[in-house]
Every structure is written in structure tokens, then in C-alpha cells.
Amino acid sequence: MVLANSTIEEYSDIFTNFTFGFRRMLYLVMPSETTFPNLAETPNYVELSSPWIFIFIFVEMIISKLTDKKLYQMNDSLTSTCAGLLQMTMKTFFLYVEWTTGYWLYENYRLIDLPWDSVWTWILSLLCVDLSYYWFHRAAHEINFLWCFHQIHHSSEFYNFSTATRQGMVQQYGSMIFYLPECLFVPPQIHLAHMGLNLLYQFSVHTRLVKTLGPLEMVLNTPSHHRVHHGRNPYCVDKNYGGFLIVWDRIFGTFEKERDDEPVVYGLIKPINTFDQFHCQTLYFKHIWHKLRACKSLGDIWKTLFYNPSWSLTTGQYQLVPESCLQGRGKCQTIRRDNRKLDDGIHVLPSCNLSVHLSAFFAMSKDIDMAAINSLRLVCRIFMLLFFEHPGKQCLLCRRMEIKSTVPETETGIHHLPLAGYAVWNRLTKKNIYKELYSQKKNQIPKLVSTSKNNLKCYFSPISCLV
């Protein structure tokens, strides 16, 4: 009887943890479940939810395949996930900067003492975190310099759960300043919990499978609202910045409803024509650098950095959608674009192999901290993630190196140096063929399918390709 009761309790705990993990992704949690007495006991909900992130992606992939909706493209999803891994790695260099800064501010300069176990404190923090995110997100779109960090998130021509992981590698340090005012009155452990829950909810709205949520569309940021935000149709640009709530957009005049008569076209107004991670991360920095070099006054420099990205240095006026991107009446069907999305045609077998390796690597990466991985290994992994042209090689090489790093005699990370050096050499000498292919007409673009024995060997064992 005792054994039976313990078994029932064990299964009950498993079920409770399972349901809480799912509810966490949708912000369906109670204050009592997510309130803690101090910062040390507050979990990192984003790290804890990494298995759920892959479950959501995997299920959406299956539905996409069964319904023939073509929601995913393997190389695009790999590029997105590599960007997420790169952001996680960069966070490790500045471990807990946001947490410690907010904690220091609260301990030394707080204006009021609010009870940490109060439901009203929990609700206040929810609203403050979401409002802070709204203003950061709006600034990231409407201030040219901040757009440098955020534009990669909008560079995918697909809209799915993997797109949510496509993040700028240092974007979080630009957003930190928008959240700090809350630390003057809200206990940091409550603030931290809502930061994680807010980000997880934002992940869940990156899908085309959910059409509308009925009356909830009036209050919440839904997949429909966020699809508009990711569109490059003229009516979609700079709209729907909310994270959890859409009421901020309604209040501040940035709300736009999804239109049934005009399907959303995803991506940047001027699409990125490569899966090269380094290019995706640095593209807009190069653009601003060239504009700064053309500036003739301090006023032009100021406007280039802090005006809206649509501000033209040539005309001195705002030009929301460049004329070169439009034809006719400006609807999405008339936006000039190649009908063929950027694709290098990864073969199905390497795709499956890469997916398995990437999932395992991500599961291992969620436990990264400074005590487990030294700075040399982190630097080398950044080089590998950034400088290999193909996202599959990035994932496989990093995965192999992380496995090898678990061997005690290799903890110094020296074995990473040859691969990091090769990655840099690859960046300096290799020619990115995707740019040339993408610029050609559709009927002239040869399909790149890695079916040859050598190419398959490279995908399954990239180490052998280095010799």
C-alpha cells in the first residue's frame, strides 16, 4: 500500500510538472506558483522551458508536413536556432548582469517596499514588465542604431516557432535599461519571474497555425497580431509592438489588425539573401557605417543613429517603404521579391541528422555557466557559430566540441582553437555562393541539393572535411 501511494504521488508530481511547463509557455500561471522570497530561489523559466521550446517546434513541423502548409525550411530554421544559441553564449560572458544590476538598484535606491508575496505586487510587475518591453520593442524598430540589434529577428521569410529563437546576440543589453526603472519599487525576484514568463509567451505567438483567439484579441498579443508585426507589407511596418498585452498598442496608436484580403509577407523590406550567420548579425551595422561615412554634419550623424530607419540621408525625409520595393498600389502581392524563398536545398538525410544534433546541443547548452565552460571555449564557440557559412556545420562542430569538452583532460578548451581558426579562415577566403544564386532569376537558379557522396560526408562528419 505504501509503495502504491508513493507511485501515485510520483506520477502526480510528473503530471503537475508537465502541466506547469506547458502553462508556463502561455503565461497561464498563478501568482503563488511563480512568487519566491528571494532572487536566489527564483528559477530561470526560459532555461527550464527549453525542452518545451523544441516540443513546440517539432509538433509544428509535423503539422506543417502533414498539412502541406510549408511552414518550415530546414536551413532557415537552423540559422534561426544558431542565432539563439549565439545569444545564449553571449549571455554567459555577462552572467547575470541584468539580475545583479536590478538587485543593486533595488537594494540601494528603491522608492517603496512592496510585499513580495502580494498578488497586487505580482500583477503590478506583470504590467510594468510588459509596458517596458513595449517601449524597448518600439525603440528597437524606430531608432536606427537599436534596429541594428533587432533586425535579424525579422530577417526570416518564414513565420514559425523557430523564428522566435532568431535573436541578436547582444540585444538583451540594449533592452536592459528599459526595465531598470521597475527595480526602484518591485522586488527583483518578482521582476525576474515575469521577464522569463513574458519572453516565453512571446515565443508562443510565433505561429501561423492559430488564426484568431476571439474576444482575447482585444486584450492579448496573439499570433494574428504578431504576424502583422513580422510583415513587410506597408500596412504592417512598425505596428503591434506588445509582448503579452496588445492594449499598449491600442493606447499609443501602433495597433493594426491582420487583413483577410492581404496576406502577410514575412521578412525585411529588403530581404537578406544568405544564411550566413555573421552576415545576418552584422548586416545593418555595415549599412549604418556606410551612411555615417557619407554624413557631412553632426546633425546628419545624429539623425543617422537615432532617427527612424526609414529616414533618408539623401532626401532628408522619412520614406516608410522605399519606392524600389513597391509596384502598383503597394499591396503585398506587388512587393518586388523573388517568388522563390532563399533555399540551398539541404538533403533530407543531412536535415534529420542536423536536427538530432542540434536538439542535443541545445539541451546541453541550457546548463552553460562560467563554472562549467571557460572563456577560451566560449570565444571559440562564438567563432564557430558566427563564421561557418552553413548553419549545419556550425551546429555539428559545436556539438562535437561540447561532447569532447566533457572529457576531464580536455577542460582547458585548447582543442577548440584549430576549429575556431578554420572558421575565421573560412570567413576570410570562402565565397558566399548564396548571394549570387539569389540574385538570379528563378528559372536560372540551379537547385542545390547535397546528394553527392562527398557532400553527404561533410554533413554527417564535418571534421573530415577540414583535411
The 8 nearest C-alpha neighbors of each residue, nearest first, counted from 0:
[[1, 3, 2, 4, 5, 6, 7, 8],
 [0, 2, 4, 3, 5, 6, 7, 8],
 [3, 1, 5, 0, 4, 6, 7, 8],
 [2, 4, 0, 6, 1, 5, 7, 8],
 [3, 5, 7, 1, 6, 2, 8, 0],
 [4, 6, 8, 2, 7, 3, 9, 1],
 [7, 5, 9, 3, 4, 8, 2, 10],
 [8, 6, 4, 10, 9, 5, 11, 3],
 [7, 9, 11, 5, 6, 10, 12, 4],
 [10, 8, 6, 12, 11, 7, 5, 13],
 [11, 9, 13, 7, 12, 8, 14, 6],
 [10, 12, 8, 14, 9, 13, 7, 15],
 [13, 11, 15, 9, 10, 14, 16, 8],
 [14, 12, 10, 16, 11, 15, 17, 9],
 [13, 15, 17, 11, 12, 16, 18, 10],
 [16, 14, 12, 18, 17, 13, 19, 11],
 [17, 15, 19, 13, 14, 18, 20, 12],
 [18, 16, 14, 20, 15, 19, 13, 21],
 [17, 19, 21, 15, 20, 16, 22, 14],
 [18, 20, 22, 16, 21, 17, 23, 15],
 [21, 19, 23, 17, 18, 22, 16, 48],
 [20, 22, 18, 23, 19, 24, 17, 25],
 [23, 21, 27, 19, 25, 24, 20, 18],
 [24, 22, 26, 20, 21, 25, 19, 27],
 [23, 25, 199, 22, 200, 21, 26, 203],
 [24, 26, 200, 22, 27, 23, 203, 199],
 [27, 25, 23, 28, 24, 200, 196, 22],
 [28, 26, 22, 25, 23, 29, 24, 19],
 [29, 27, 26, 22, 23, 32, 30, 33],
 [28, 30, 32, 31, 33, 27, 34, 26],
 [31, 29, 33, 32, 34, 118, 121, 28],
 [30, 32, 29, 34, 33, 116, 118, 28],
 [33, 31, 29, 30, 34, 28, 35, 19],
 [32, 34, 30, 31, 192, 35, 29, 28],
 [33, 35, 31, 30, 32, 189, 116, 36],
 [34, 36, 37, 41, 40, 188, 33, 189],
 [37, 35, 115, 34, 38, 40, 188, 116],
 [38, 36, 39, 35, 40, 188, 41, 187],
 [37, 39, 188, 41, 40, 187, 36, 35],
 [40, 38, 37, 41, 42, 188, 36, 35],
 [41, 39, 38, 37, 42, 35, 36, 188],
 [40, 42, 38, 39, 35, 188, 43, 192],
 [43, 41, 44, 40, 192, 47, 39, 46],
 [42, 44, 45, 46, 47, 195, 41, 192],
 [43, 45, 47, 195, 46, 42, 48, 196],
 [44, 46, 48, 47, 195, 43, 49, 199],
 [47, 45, 48, 49, 44, 43, 365, 366],
 [48, 46, 44, 45, 49, 43, 50, 42],
 [47, 49, 51, 45, 46, 50, 44, 52],
 [48, 50, 52, 51, 46, 47, 45, 53],
 [51, 49, 53, 52, 48, 54, 362, 47],
 [50, 52, 54, 48, 49, 53, 55, 21],
 [53, 51, 49, 55, 50, 54, 48, 56],
 [54, 52, 56, 50, 51, 55, 57, 49],
 [53, 55, 51, 57, 56, 52, 58, 50],
 [54, 56, 52, 58, 53, 57, 51, 59],
 [55, 57, 53, 59, 54, 160, 58, 60],
 [58, 56, 60, 54, 59, 55, 53, 61],
 [59, 57, 61, 55, 60, 56, 54, 62],
 [58, 60, 62, 56, 61, 57, 63, 55],
 [59, 61, 63, 57, 58, 62, 56, 64],
 [62, 60, 64, 58, 63, 59, 65, 57],
 [63, 61, 59, 65, 64, 60, 66, 58],
 [64, 62, 60, 68, 61, 66, 65, 70],
 [63, 65, 67, 61, 62, 66, 60, 69],
 [66, 64, 62, 67, 63, 61, 68, 60],
 [65, 67, 63, 68, 64, 62, 69, 61],
 [68, 66, 64, 69, 65, 63, 62, 70],
 [67, 69, 63, 66, 70, 64, 65, 62],
 [70, 68, 71, 67, 63, 64, 72, 66],
 [69, 71, 68, 63, 159, 157, 158, 72],
 [72, 70, 69, 73, 60, 157, 76, 159],
 [71, 73, 75, 74, 76, 70, 69, 342],
 [72, 74, 76, 75, 77, 71, 350, 345],
 [75, 73, 77, 76, 72, 78, 345, 390],
 [74, 76, 78, 72, 73, 77, 79, 274],
 [75, 77, 79, 73, 78, 74, 161, 80],
 [78, 76, 74, 80, 79, 75, 390, 81],
 [77, 79, 81, 75, 76, 390, 80, 74],
 [80, 78, 165, 76, 82, 77, 81, 164],
 [79, 81, 83, 77, 82, 78, 164, 165],
 [82, 80, 84, 78, 83, 79, 77, 85],
 [83, 81, 85, 165, 79, 80, 84, 166],
 [82, 84, 164, 80, 86, 81, 85, 165],
 [85, 83, 87, 81, 86, 82, 88, 80],
 [84, 86, 82, 88, 83, 87, 168, 81],
 [85, 87, 168, 89, 83, 88, 84, 90],
 [88, 86, 84, 90, 85, 89, 83, 91],
 [89, 87, 85, 91, 90, 86, 84, 377],
 [88, 90, 86, 91, 92, 87, 85, 168],
 [91, 89, 87, 93, 88, 92, 94, 86],
 [90, 92, 94, 88, 89, 93, 368, 369],
 [93, 91, 89, 90, 94, 88, 374, 369],
 [94, 92, 90, 91, 96, 95, 89, 97],
 [93, 95, 91, 96, 92, 90, 369, 368],
 [94, 96, 98, 97, 99, 93, 90, 91],
 [97, 95, 99, 98, 94, 93, 100, 101],
 [96, 98, 100, 95, 99, 101, 175, 172],
 [97, 99, 95, 101, 96, 100, 102, 191],
 [98, 100, 102, 96, 101, 97, 95, 103],
 [101, 99, 103, 97, 102, 98, 96, 104],
 [100, 102, 104, 98, 103, 99, 182, 97],
 [101, 103, 99, 105, 104, 100, 187, 98],
 [104, 102, 106, 100, 105, 101, 99, 107],
 [103, 105, 101, 107, 102, 108, 106, 100],
 [104, 106, 109, 102, 182, 183, 103, 107],
 [107, 105, 103, 104, 102, 108, 109, 101],
 [108, 106, 104, 105, 103, 109, 102, 183],
 [107, 109, 104, 105, 106, 183, 110, 103],
 [110, 108, 183, 105, 184, 111, 107, 106],
 [109, 111, 184, 183, 108, 112, 105, 182],
 [110, 112, 184, 109, 113, 183, 185, 108],
 [113, 111, 184, 114, 110, 109, 185, 186],
 [112, 114, 115, 111, 185, 120, 184, 186],
 [115, 113, 117, 116, 112, 120, 186, 185],
 [114, 116, 117, 113, 186, 36, 120, 189],
 [117, 115, 114, 34, 118, 36, 120, 35],
 [118, 116, 120, 119, 114, 115, 121, 113],
 [117, 119, 121, 120, 30, 122, 116, 31],
 [120, 118, 122, 121, 117, 123, 124, 116],
 [119, 121, 123, 117, 118, 122, 124, 113],
 [120, 122, 118, 124, 119, 123, 125, 30],
 [123, 121, 125, 119, 124, 120, 118, 126],
 [122, 124, 120, 126, 125, 121, 119, 127],
 [123, 125, 127, 121, 126, 122, 128, 190],
 [126, 124, 122, 128, 123, 127, 193, 129],
 [125, 127, 129, 123, 124, 128, 130, 122],
 [128, 126, 124, 130, 129, 125, 131, 123],
 [129, 127, 131, 125, 130, 126, 124, 132],
 [128, 130, 132, 126, 131, 127, 242, 133],
 [129, 131, 133, 127, 132, 128, 126, 134],
 [132, 130, 128, 134, 129, 133, 177, 178],
 [131, 133, 129, 135, 130, 134, 136, 128],
 [132, 134, 130, 241, 136, 131, 135, 240],
 [135, 133, 137, 131, 136, 132, 138, 130],
 [134, 136, 132, 138, 137, 133, 174, 177],
 [137, 135, 139, 133, 134, 138, 132, 240],
 [136, 138, 134, 140, 139, 135, 240, 133],
 [137, 139, 141, 135, 140, 142, 136, 134],
 [140, 138, 145, 146, 136, 137, 141, 142],
 [141, 139, 137, 138, 146, 142, 136, 237],
 [140, 142, 307, 138, 139, 137, 143, 308],
 [143, 141, 305, 307, 306, 138, 145, 144],
 [142, 144, 308, 146, 307, 304, 305, 145],
 [143, 145, 304, 146, 147, 142, 305, 148],
 [146, 144, 139, 147, 142, 143, 148, 149],
 [145, 147, 139, 149, 143, 148, 140, 144],
 [148, 146, 283, 145, 144, 149, 284, 150],
 [147, 149, 167, 170, 146, 145, 150, 169],
 [148, 150, 146, 151, 147, 152, 167, 139],
 [149, 151, 152, 153, 146, 147, 148, 154],
 [152, 150, 154, 153, 149, 279, 167, 280],
 [153, 151, 165, 166, 150, 154, 149, 167],
 [154, 152, 151, 150, 266, 155, 267, 229],
 [153, 155, 266, 151, 267, 152, 271, 150],
 [156, 154, 266, 157, 153, 162, 75, 265],
 [155, 157, 266, 265, 154, 158, 340, 264],
 [158, 156, 155, 265, 159, 70, 71, 162],
 [159, 157, 162, 206, 205, 207, 156, 265],
 [158, 160, 206, 205, 162, 161, 157, 70],
 [159, 161, 205, 162, 163, 56, 206, 202],
 [160, 162, 163, 159, 164, 76, 79, 56],
 [163, 161, 165, 160, 164, 159, 79, 158],
 [162, 164, 161, 202, 160, 165, 205, 159],
 [163, 165, 83, 162, 161, 80, 79, 166],
 [166, 164, 79, 152, 82, 162, 83, 163],
 [167, 165, 152, 83, 82, 164, 168, 151],
 [168, 166, 170, 148, 169, 149, 151, 280],
 [167, 169, 86, 85, 170, 166, 89, 82],
 [170, 168, 171, 167, 172, 86, 89, 148],
 [169, 171, 167, 148, 173, 172, 168, 174],
 [172, 170, 174, 173, 169, 175, 168, 167],
 [173, 171, 175, 174, 170, 169, 176, 97],
 [172, 174, 170, 171, 175, 176, 169, 145],
 [173, 175, 171, 172, 176, 177, 135, 170],
 [174, 176, 172, 177, 178, 173, 171, 97],
 [175, 177, 179, 178, 174, 173, 172, 180],
 [178, 176, 175, 174, 131, 179, 135, 180],
 [177, 179, 175, 176, 131, 180, 181, 128],
 [178, 180, 182, 176, 181, 177, 101, 175],
 [181, 179, 182, 183, 178, 177, 176, 184],
 [180, 182, 183, 179, 185, 178, 184, 127],
 [181, 183, 105, 179, 180, 185, 184, 101],
 [184, 182, 109, 105, 181, 180, 110, 108],
 [183, 185, 111, 109, 182, 110, 181, 112],
 [186, 184, 182, 181, 187, 183, 113, 124],
 [185, 187, 188, 189, 115, 190, 184, 182],
 [188, 186, 190, 189, 102, 191, 185, 182],
 [187, 189, 38, 191, 190, 186, 37, 41],
 [190, 188, 192, 187, 191, 186, 34, 193],
 [189, 191, 187, 193, 188, 192, 124, 194],
 [192, 190, 194, 188, 189, 193, 187, 195],
 [191, 193, 189, 195, 194, 190, 188, 196],
 [192, 194, 196, 190, 195, 191, 197, 125],
 [195, 193, 191, 197, 192, 196, 190, 198],
 [196, 194, 44, 198, 193, 192, 197, 45],
 [195, 197, 193, 199, 198, 194, 26, 200],
 [196, 198, 200, 194, 195, 199, 193, 243],
 [199, 197, 201, 195, 200, 196, 194, 202],
 [200, 198, 202, 196, 24, 201, 197, 195],
 [199, 201, 25, 203, 197, 202, 198, 24],
 [200, 202, 198, 199, 203, 204, 242, 197],
 [201, 203, 199, 200, 163, 204, 205, 198],
 [202, 204, 200, 201, 205, 24, 199, 25],
 [205, 203, 222, 201, 202, 206, 221, 225],
 [206, 204, 160, 159, 203, 202, 222, 163],
 [205, 207, 159, 208, 204, 160, 222, 158],
 [206, 208, 209, 159, 158, 210, 222, 205],
 [207, 209, 206, 210, 59, 222, 62, 159],
 [210, 208, 207, 211, 222, 206, 223, 212],
 [209, 211, 223, 208, 207, 212, 222, 221],
 [212, 210, 213, 223, 209, 216, 222, 221],
 [213, 211, 215, 216, 214, 210, 221, 209],
 [212, 214, 215, 211, 216, 217, 210, 221],
 [215, 213, 216, 217, 212, 218, 211, 219],
 [216, 214, 217, 213, 218, 212, 219, 221],
 [215, 217, 214, 218, 219, 212, 213, 221],
 [218, 216, 215, 214, 219, 245, 246, 213],
 [219, 217, 215, 245, 216, 246, 244, 220],
 [220, 218, 244, 245, 216, 215, 221, 243],
 [219, 221, 245, 244, 243, 224, 241, 242],
 [220, 222, 224, 223, 204, 219, 225, 216],
 [223, 221, 204, 225, 224, 226, 206, 205],
 [222, 224, 226, 221, 225, 211, 210, 257],
 [225, 223, 221, 227, 226, 222, 220, 239],
 [224, 226, 228, 222, 227, 223, 221, 229],
 [227, 225, 229, 223, 228, 224, 222, 230],
 [226, 228, 230, 225, 235, 224, 229, 257],
 [227, 229, 225, 226, 239, 238, 230, 235],
 [230, 228, 226, 227, 265, 153, 225, 266],
 [231, 229, 265, 227, 264, 263, 235, 232],
 [232, 230, 268, 264, 265, 236, 235, 267],
 [231, 233, 331, 235, 234, 230, 264, 263],
 [232, 234, 235, 236, 231, 320, 329, 330],
 [233, 235, 232, 236, 255, 231, 238, 227],
 [236, 234, 227, 232, 230, 233, 238, 228],
 [235, 237, 233, 238, 234, 231, 232, 230],
 [238, 236, 235, 140, 228, 239, 253, 141],
 [237, 239, 253, 228, 236, 254, 235, 240],
 [240, 238, 254, 228, 241, 248, 253, 224],
 [239, 241, 133, 136, 137, 238, 248, 242],
 [242, 240, 133, 245, 244, 239, 243, 220],
 [241, 243, 201, 244, 129, 220, 133, 132],
 [244, 242, 220, 219, 241, 197, 129, 200],
 [245, 243, 219, 220, 246, 241, 218, 242],
 [244, 246, 220, 219, 241, 247, 248, 218],
 [247, 245, 249, 248, 244, 218, 250, 219],
 [248, 246, 250, 249, 245, 251, 241, 244],
 [249, 247, 253, 254, 251, 246, 250, 245],
 [248, 250, 246, 254, 247, 252, 251, 253],
 [251, 249, 247, 248, 252, 246, 253, 254],
 [250, 252, 248, 249, 253, 247, 254, 246],
 [253, 251, 249, 248, 250, 254, 247, 238],
 [252, 254, 248, 238, 239, 251, 249, 255],
 [255, 253, 248, 239, 249, 238, 252, 256],
 [256, 254, 238, 239, 257, 253, 235, 227],
 [255, 257, 258, 224, 254, 227, 223, 239],
 [258, 256, 227, 223, 224, 259, 255, 226],
 [259, 257, 261, 260, 256, 262, 263, 227],
 [258, 260, 261, 262, 257, 263, 256, 210],
 [261, 259, 258, 262, 257, 263, 330, 331],
 [260, 262, 258, 259, 263, 331, 330, 332],
 [263, 261, 264, 260, 259, 258, 331, 257],
 [262, 264, 230, 265, 261, 232, 227, 331],
 [265, 263, 230, 231, 232, 331, 262, 266],
 [266, 264, 230, 156, 229, 231, 157, 263],
 [267, 265, 156, 154, 155, 153, 231, 270],
 [266, 268, 270, 269, 154, 231, 153, 265],
 [269, 267, 231, 270, 266, 324, 320, 232],
 [268, 270, 267, 271, 324, 266, 336, 231],
 [271, 269, 267, 268, 272, 266, 154, 156],
 [270, 272, 273, 154, 269, 279, 267, 155],
 [271, 273, 434, 270, 437, 341, 433, 274],
 [272, 274, 275, 433, 271, 434, 341, 278],
 [275, 273, 276, 78, 389, 75, 388, 390],
 [274, 276, 388, 278, 273, 277, 279, 389],
 [277, 275, 279, 385, 278, 274, 280, 78],
 [278, 276, 385, 280, 279, 275, 386, 281],
 [277, 279, 281, 275, 282, 276, 280, 273],
 [280, 278, 276, 277, 282, 281, 151, 275],
 [279, 281, 277, 278, 282, 276, 151, 167],
 [280, 282, 284, 278, 283, 279, 277, 285],
 [283, 281, 278, 285, 284, 279, 280, 286],
 [282, 284, 286, 147, 285, 281, 287, 150],
 [283, 285, 287, 281, 286, 282, 147, 288],
 [286, 284, 288, 283, 282, 287, 289, 281],
 [285, 287, 283, 289, 284, 288, 290, 282],
 [288, 286, 290, 284, 289, 285, 291, 283],
 [287, 289, 285, 291, 290, 286, 284, 292],
 [288, 290, 292, 286, 287, 291, 285, 293],
 [291, 289, 287, 293, 292, 288, 286, 294],
 [292, 290, 288, 294, 293, 289, 300, 287],
 [291, 293, 289, 290, 294, 288, 295, 287],
 [292, 294, 290, 291, 295, 289, 312, 288],
 [295, 293, 291, 299, 292, 296, 300, 290],
 [294, 296, 293, 299, 297, 300, 292, 298],
 [297, 295, 298, 299, 294, 300, 301, 293],
 [298, 296, 300, 299, 301, 295, 294, 302],
 [297, 299, 301, 296, 300, 302, 295, 303],
 [298, 300, 302, 296, 297, 301, 294, 303],
 [301, 299, 297, 303, 298, 302, 294, 291],
 [302, 300, 298, 304, 299, 303, 305, 297],
 [301, 303, 306, 299, 305, 304, 300, 298],
 [304, 302, 300, 301, 305, 299, 306, 143],
 [305, 303, 144, 301, 143, 302, 306, 300],
 [304, 306, 142, 302, 143, 303, 301, 144],
 [307, 305, 302, 142, 143, 303, 304, 308],
 [306, 308, 141, 142, 309, 143, 310, 305],
 [309, 307, 143, 310, 306, 141, 142, 146],
 [308, 310, 319, 318, 307, 317, 311, 320],
 [311, 309, 317, 308, 307, 316, 318, 306],
 [312, 310, 315, 313, 314, 316, 317, 309],
 [311, 313, 315, 314, 310, 299, 303, 290],
 [312, 314, 311, 315, 316, 310, 293, 294],
 [313, 315, 316, 311, 312, 317, 310, 318],
 [316, 314, 312, 311, 313, 310, 317, 299],
 [317, 315, 314, 311, 310, 318, 312, 313],
 [318, 316, 310, 309, 311, 319, 315, 307],
 [317, 319, 309, 320, 310, 321, 316, 311],
 [318, 320, 309, 317, 321, 233, 310, 236],
 [319, 321, 318, 322, 233, 324, 309, 268],
 [322, 320, 323, 324, 318, 319, 325, 309],
 [321, 323, 324, 325, 320, 326, 318, 319],
 [322, 324, 321, 325, 335, 326, 320, 334],
 [325, 323, 322, 335, 321, 334, 320, 268],
 [326, 324, 334, 322, 329, 323, 335, 333],
 [325, 327, 333, 329, 334, 328, 324, 335],
 [326, 328, 329, 333, 325, 330, 334, 332],
 [329, 327, 330, 326, 333, 325, 331, 334],
 [330, 328, 325, 327, 326, 333, 331, 334],
 [331, 329, 333, 332, 328, 232, 334, 261],
 [330, 332, 232, 334, 333, 264, 329, 261],
 [331, 333, 330, 334, 329, 261, 335, 264],
 [334, 332, 331, 326, 330, 329, 335, 325],
 [335, 333, 325, 331, 324, 332, 336, 326],
 [334, 336, 324, 333, 325, 337, 326, 323],
 [337, 335, 334, 338, 324, 270, 339, 333],
 [336, 338, 339, 340, 441, 335, 440, 437],
 [339, 337, 336, 340, 441, 335, 341, 440],
 [338, 340, 337, 341, 441, 342, 336, 437],
 [341, 339, 342, 338, 337, 156, 437, 336],
 [340, 342, 339, 272, 437, 343, 273, 433],
 [343, 341, 344, 340, 74, 72, 75, 339],
 [342, 344, 447, 345, 341, 448, 446, 433],
 [343, 345, 448, 447, 342, 346, 446, 449],
 [346, 344, 448, 449, 343, 350, 347, 349],
 [345, 347, 449, 348, 349, 448, 350, 344],
 [346, 348, 350, 349, 351, 345, 352, 344],
 [349, 347, 350, 351, 346, 352, 455, 345],
 [350, 348, 352, 351, 347, 346, 458, 353],
 [349, 351, 347, 353, 348, 352, 354, 346],
 [352, 350, 354, 348, 349, 353, 347, 355],
 [353, 351, 349, 355, 350, 354, 348, 356],
 [354, 352, 356, 350, 351, 355, 357, 349],
 [353, 355, 357, 351, 352, 356, 358, 350],
 [356, 354, 358, 352, 357, 353, 359, 351],
 [357, 355, 353, 359, 358, 354, 360, 352],
 [356, 358, 360, 354, 359, 355, 353, 394],
 [359, 357, 361, 355, 360, 356, 354, 362],
 [360, 358, 362, 356, 357, 361, 363, 355],
 [361, 359, 357, 363, 398, 362, 358, 364],
 [360, 362, 364, 358, 363, 359, 357, 365],
 [363, 361, 359, 360, 364, 365, 358, 49],
 [364, 362, 360, 361, 365, 366, 359, 367],
 [363, 365, 361, 367, 366, 362, 360, 84],
 [364, 366, 367, 363, 362, 46, 361, 49],
 [367, 365, 364, 363, 368, 362, 46, 371],
 [366, 368, 364, 365, 371, 372, 369, 91],
 [369, 367, 370, 371, 91, 372, 366, 94],
 [368, 370, 372, 371, 373, 91, 367, 94],
 [369, 371, 368, 372, 373, 367, 374, 91],
 [370, 372, 369, 368, 367, 373, 366, 410],
 [373, 371, 369, 370, 368, 376, 374, 367],
 [372, 374, 375, 376, 369, 377, 371, 370],
 [373, 375, 377, 376, 378, 372, 369, 92],
 [376, 374, 378, 377, 373, 412, 379, 413],
 [375, 377, 412, 379, 374, 378, 373, 380],
 [376, 378, 374, 380, 375, 379, 381, 373],
 [379, 377, 381, 375, 380, 376, 374, 382],
 [380, 378, 382, 376, 419, 381, 377, 415],
 [379, 381, 383, 377, 382, 378, 376, 384],
 [380, 382, 384, 378, 379, 383, 385, 377],
 [383, 381, 379, 385, 380, 419, 384, 386],
 [382, 384, 380, 381, 385, 386, 422, 419],
 [385, 383, 393, 381, 382, 386, 380, 387],
 [386, 384, 277, 382, 276, 383, 381, 387],
 [385, 387, 422, 426, 383, 382, 277, 423],
 [388, 386, 422, 389, 393, 383, 385, 425],
 [387, 389, 275, 386, 390, 276, 274, 431],
 [388, 390, 391, 387, 392, 275, 393, 274],
 [391, 389, 393, 392, 78, 77, 394, 388],
 [392, 390, 394, 393, 389, 353, 395, 77],
 [391, 393, 395, 390, 394, 389, 396, 461],
 [394, 392, 390, 384, 391, 396, 395, 383],
 [395, 393, 391, 397, 392, 396, 357, 398],
 [394, 396, 398, 392, 397, 393, 399, 391],
 [395, 397, 399, 398, 393, 394, 392, 400],
 [396, 398, 400, 394, 399, 395, 401, 393],
 [397, 399, 395, 401, 360, 396, 400, 394],
 [400, 398, 396, 402, 397, 401, 395, 403],
 [399, 401, 403, 397, 402, 398, 404, 396],
 [400, 402, 404, 398, 403, 399, 397, 405],
 [403, 401, 399, 404, 400, 405, 398, 406],
 [402, 404, 400, 401, 405, 406, 399, 409],
 [405, 403, 401, 402, 406, 409, 410, 400],
 [404, 406, 403, 402, 407, 401, 410, 409],
 [405, 407, 404, 409, 408, 403, 410, 402],
 [408, 406, 409, 410, 405, 404, 411, 403],
 [407, 409, 406, 410, 411, 404, 405, 412],
 [410, 408, 407, 411, 406, 404, 412, 403],
 [409, 411, 412, 407, 404, 408, 406, 405],
 [412, 410, 409, 413, 373, 408, 376, 375],
 [411, 413, 376, 410, 414, 415, 409, 375],
 [414, 412, 415, 411, 416, 409, 375, 376],
 [413, 415, 412, 416, 417, 409, 418, 400],
 [416, 414, 413, 418, 412, 417, 379, 419],
 [415, 417, 419, 418, 414, 413, 420, 379],
 [418, 416, 420, 419, 415, 421, 414, 413],
 [419, 417, 421, 420, 416, 415, 422, 383],
 [418, 420, 422, 416, 379, 421, 417, 382],
 [421, 419, 417, 423, 418, 422, 416, 424],
 [420, 422, 424, 418, 419, 423, 425, 417],
 [421, 423, 425, 419, 386, 420, 424, 387],
 [422, 424, 426, 420, 425, 421, 386, 427],
 [425, 423, 421, 427, 426, 422, 428, 420],
 [426, 424, 422, 423, 429, 428, 427, 421],
 [425, 427, 423, 424, 386, 428, 429, 422],
 [428, 426, 424, 425, 429, 423, 430, 422],
 [427, 429, 425, 426, 424, 430, 423, 431],
 [430, 428, 425, 426, 427, 431, 424, 388],
 [431, 429, 432, 428, 426, 427, 425, 433],
 [430, 432, 433, 434, 429, 388, 435, 273],
 [431, 433, 435, 434, 430, 436, 437, 273],
 [434, 432, 436, 435, 431, 273, 437, 272],
 [433, 435, 437, 432, 436, 272, 273, 431],
 [436, 434, 438, 432, 433, 437, 439, 431],
 [437, 435, 433, 438, 439, 434, 444, 432],
 [436, 438, 434, 439, 435, 433, 272, 341],
 [437, 439, 435, 436, 434, 440, 272, 433],
 [440, 438, 436, 437, 444, 443, 441, 435],
 [439, 441, 443, 442, 444, 438, 337, 437],
 [440, 442, 444, 443, 439, 339, 337, 338],
 [441, 443, 440, 444, 445, 439, 339, 446],
 [442, 444, 440, 441, 445, 439, 436, 446],
 [445, 443, 441, 442, 436, 439, 446, 440],
 [444, 446, 447, 443, 436, 442, 441, 448],
 [447, 445, 448, 444, 344, 343, 342, 436],
 [446, 448, 344, 343, 445, 449, 345, 342],
 [449, 447, 344, 450, 345, 346, 446, 343],
 [448, 450, 346, 454, 451, 345, 455, 447],
 [451, 449, 448, 455, 346, 452, 454, 453],
 [452, 450, 454, 453, 449, 455, 448, 456],
 [451, 453, 455, 454, 456, 450, 449, 457],
 [452, 454, 456, 455, 451, 457, 450, 449],
 [455, 453, 457, 456, 451, 449, 452, 458],
 [456, 454, 458, 452, 457, 453, 459, 451],
 [455, 457, 453, 459, 454, 458, 460, 452],
 [458, 456, 461, 454, 460, 455, 464, 459],
 [457, 459, 455, 456, 460, 461, 349, 454],
 [458, 460, 456, 457, 455, 461, 349, 352],
 [459, 461, 457, 462, 458, 456, 463, 464],
 [462, 460, 457, 464, 463, 458, 459, 392],
 [461, 463, 464, 460, 465, 396, 457, 466],
 [462, 464, 461, 465, 460, 466, 457, 456],
 [465, 463, 461, 462, 457, 466, 460, 456],
 [464, 466, 463, 462, 461, 421, 418, 457],
 [465, 464, 463, 462, 461, 421, 457, 418]]
